[in-house]
Amino acid sequence: MSPITVQNPDEILNLLADVALRGAGFTTESLLDYVLEEGFTEPIFLGASGEDPNAFYKGQPNAWAIYQIREWKRVLTISGGAGKERRARITETP
């Protein structure tokens, strides 16, 4: 998949609703559900890049491998890819 950047909260949430992550490490059938559970209710930035055969967008494999979701000072980073264990990490920027 081509790298994308989205900076509209509604578009970000709609896109995340169509992402499922399977395979080794962090998994979810709906990335939106996980993002909301972690308190990211109005994300202002989404960057996604790379390709992961165990990531699905609208039911199709080979979605993005790396996701960076920002809500003000909080950043959720999900990283993985072919042959890698997927990880999720939340950090706060100064």
C-alpha positions as CSV (number, residue, x, y, z in Angstrom):
1,M,0.0,0.0,0.0
2,S,1.2,3.5,-0.7
3,P,2.1,5.6,2.4
4,I,-0.8,7.9,3.5
5,T,-1.2,10.9,5.8
6,V,-4.6,11.9,7.1
7,Q,-5.3,15.0,9.3
8,N,-9.1,15.0,9.6
9,P,-10.3,13.3,12.8
10,D,-13.5,11.8,11.1
11,E,-11.5,10.5,8.1
12,I,-9.0,8.9,10.5
13,L,-11.6,7.1,12.5
14,N,-13.4,5.9,9.4
15,L,-10.1,4.5,8.0
16,L,-9.2,2.8,11.2
17,A,-12.6,1.0,11.3
18,D,-11.5,-0.8,8.2
19,V,-8.1,-2.1,9.5
20,A,-7.6,-5.5,11.0
21,L,-4.3,-6.7,12.2
22,R,-3.5,-10.4,12.5
23,G,-0.4,-12.5,12.9
24,A,2.3,-12.5,15.6
25,G,2.3,-9.9,18.4
26,F,-0.3,-7.2,18.7
27,T,-3.6,-8.1,16.9
28,T,-7.0,-6.7,16.6
29,E,-10.0,-7.2,14.3
30,S,-10.7,-3.5,14.4
31,L,-7.9,-0.9,14.9
32,L,-10.6,1.7,15.6
33,D,-11.8,-0.3,18.7
34,Y,-8.3,-0.5,20.1
35,V,-7.6,3.2,19.4
36,L,-10.8,4.2,21.2
37,E,-10.1,1.9,24.1
38,E,-6.8,3.7,24.6
39,G,-8.5,7.1,24.7
40,F,-7.7,8.4,21.3
41,T,-11.2,9.8,20.6
42,E,-10.2,12.8,18.4
43,P,-6.9,11.9,16.6
44,I,-5.4,14.8,14.7
45,F,-2.9,12.9,12.6
46,L,-2.5,9.4,11.0
47,G,0.5,8.3,9.1
48,A,0.7,4.8,7.7
49,S,3.4,3.2,5.6
50,G,5.0,-0.1,4.7
51,E,3.3,-3.3,3.8
52,D,2.3,-6.2,6.0
53,P,0.7,-9.4,4.6
54,N,-1.1,-9.9,8.0
55,A,-2.6,-6.4,8.0
56,F,-6.0,-6.1,6.2
57,Y,-7.7,-3.0,4.9
58,K,-11.4,-3.5,3.9
59,G,-10.7,-7.2,4.0
60,Q,-7.8,-7.1,1.6
61,P,-4.3,-8.3,2.8
62,N,-1.1,-6.3,2.5
63,A,-2.3,-3.2,4.3
64,W,0.2,-0.9,6.0
65,A,2.8,-2.2,8.4
66,I,3.4,0.9,10.5
67,Y,0.8,3.3,11.9
68,Q,1.4,6.5,13.8
69,I,-1.7,8.0,15.4
70,R,-1.4,11.3,17.2
71,E,-3.9,13.1,19.6
72,W,-2.3,16.2,20.8
73,K,0.7,15.1,22.9
74,R,-0.1,11.4,22.9
75,V,1.2,9.2,20.1
76,L,0.2,5.6,19.4
77,T,2.8,3.7,17.2
78,I,2.0,0.3,15.8
79,S,4.9,-1.3,14.0
80,G,5.3,-4.7,12.3
81,G,5.7,-6.1,8.8
82,A,6.5,-9.3,7.0
83,G,8.3,-11.7,9.4
84,K,8.2,-9.3,12.3
85,E,6.2,-9.4,15.5
86,R,3.8,-6.4,15.6
87,R,4.1,-4.1,18.6
88,A,2.0,-1.2,19.9
89,R,3.4,1.6,22.0
90,I,2.0,4.8,23.4
91,T,4.2,7.8,24.2
92,E,3.8,11.4,25.2
93,T,5.7,14.2,23.5
94,P,6.9,17.1,25.5
